[in-house]
Amino acid sequence: KGLDPYANKICALRINGAELRGWLEYSARVFHRLSPNTPDQLLVDPARPSFEFDTIYGVQYCIDPTRVAGARLVSLTYNGDPVSNTQQFGMATSEFQTTGGVGRAPFAKNRVLAKSRNRLATALGNILTRPPEGIQQDASPWRFSCSEPVQAVICTTPQAMPYLKDIAHLSPQPLGLDGDGF
């Protein structure tokens, strides 16, 4: 119930490369525009809910948070080749997203190729408790790629400390707890 309190179902959506790029650009708006040589700037914009950020597996992409919103995707590839605007994809997403969730334009009903019978929360629970074979759980499809060196602050739980090694390439430095315990 806590994973998705709504009656969301998983949908297969037909999407082209231009729409995919727009989707990822929209997602990248959760990050503040970062400036070089500016200390203590927040990476995540607290005015944007975290559920607006989507990670899309099956493609690889780089986000440059120093660029203006709408022009942050500096690379988007599929199987090592650049994604063209007309390239077609079938993408698994939530029913909420297909109907224009989080402020996007809704997709026409004929773009939904299939809809699951199970709720999204049920499917997520099943995957978390019994991961299917062959899924790379540690392979992130995206990374930051800034044109200039930048520093940023991200507030997170103290329980995240053991996972700093997973982002060692970003040179994280714990700053201690803030007034809210993060």
N, C-alpha and C positions, 0 to 999 in steps of 0.2 A: 504494500500500500504506500509506503514512503518513497519508493523509487519513482512512481508516477501515479499520483492520486486520481488521475482522470481515466476515462474509458478509451484511451488511445490505443490504436492498433498499428501494427507495422504495415507499411505500404511499400510497394515497389513503384518507383516514380521514373518516368522517362524524362531525361534532362539532357540538354546539349552543353557543349564546352563553355559557351558564353554564360549560360545560366549557372553552371557549376562555379565558374570564376566569380560571378556576382554573389553567389551564395557564400563563398569563402571570404570575399571582401566584406560582406555584411557581418559575418562572424568576427572578423578581425577588428571590428569597431569596439569590441570590449576592451581593447588595449588603448591606453592613452598614447598620444603622439609624444614620443620621447625625443629629447634634445641632447646632443653630445655636451659634455662638460657641465651637466646639471645634476648635482647630487640629490638624493632623497626624493626622486620623482616616482610616483606610483605607476606601476606597470598596468594594473587593471583599473579601469574606470569604475568607481563604485556606483555611478549613476546607471550603469548597464548591468542587468542581471546576468549572472554567469550562464544561465541556460541559453543565452543568445549565442554562445560560442559552440560551434559544432566542429567535431573532428571527423573528417571523412576518410575512411580507409579505402585502399585500392588505387589511390593517386598519391603523389608526393608533391609537397608544396612548401614554399618558404615565405615567411611573413616578415616584412621590414617595418617595425613600429616607429621608425623615424620618419616615414613617409606619411602624407596626408591620408585620411580615411578615404577609401575608394580606390587607392592606388598602392596598397600595401602588399599585394601579392606579387612577389618578384619572380616567382617560378611556379609552374604548375605542369607536372608531367604524369604520363600514364605509361607504365612499362618502359620508362626511360626516355620517352619521346614527348616533346611539347604537346599539350592539349590544344587542338584547334577549336575555334568557336562553333563549328558545325558538327564536331565529333559527338556521337550519341553514347549515352550511358544509361544503364538501369541502376538506380540508387535506392537502397533501403533507407527509409526514414519513418518518422512518425506521421500518423494521420493529421495531427495538429500542424505539422510543417507543410503538408500538401494544401491545407486550407488557408495558408497565409499567416500561419503562426508567427509570432514575434515581429510583426510589422512588414513581412514580405508580401508581395502580391500572390494571391492564390493561384494554384495551377488548375488548368481545365480538367474536368473529371476524366476525359479520355487520355490524359497523361498518366493516370494511376493505372499501372499494369496489373497489379494484384493487391489484395488486402488480406492480411492474416485473420484467422478466426480468433486467435488468442490475443489478449491484451498485451501491450508493450511491457507492463510491469511483470507479467508472468514469464514472458520470454527472457527479460533481463535477469530475473531471479533464477531461471533454469540455467542460463549461461554462466552466471556467477557461481552457482553451486556445482554444476557439472559442465565445465568447459568442453566444447567439442574438440576432437582431435584435429590437428592441422592449422589451428588458428594461432598466429604469432601474437601473443599478448603483450610482448615488450617492444614491438616495432612501432614507433610513432611515425605517422605519415607526414608530419610537419615539423618544422624547426624555425627558429628565428634566424634571419640573415640581414644584419644591419650594415648599411654602407659605411658607417663610422662607429667607433666604439662608444657604447653608452652604458650607463648604470641605471638600475631601476630597483624599486622596493616592491616586494609582494608580501602581503600579510597572509600568514597561514598558521595553522595549528602547531603547537609544539610537538605533537605526535608525528609531524612530517620530517623531523630532524634525521631519522635513520635513512630517509630516501634522498637526501642531498647528494649522495654519491651518484644517483641516476641522472643528475644534471651537473655533474662536475665540470663539464665542458663550458658551462656558463659562469664558473667561478663564484658560486654562491657564498655569501658571508652572513652568518647569523648575526642579527642586530639586537637580540634580546626581546623581551616581551613588551608590548605596548600596554596602554591602560586598559584595554579590553581583553588582555590575556593572549594576544596573537603575536 
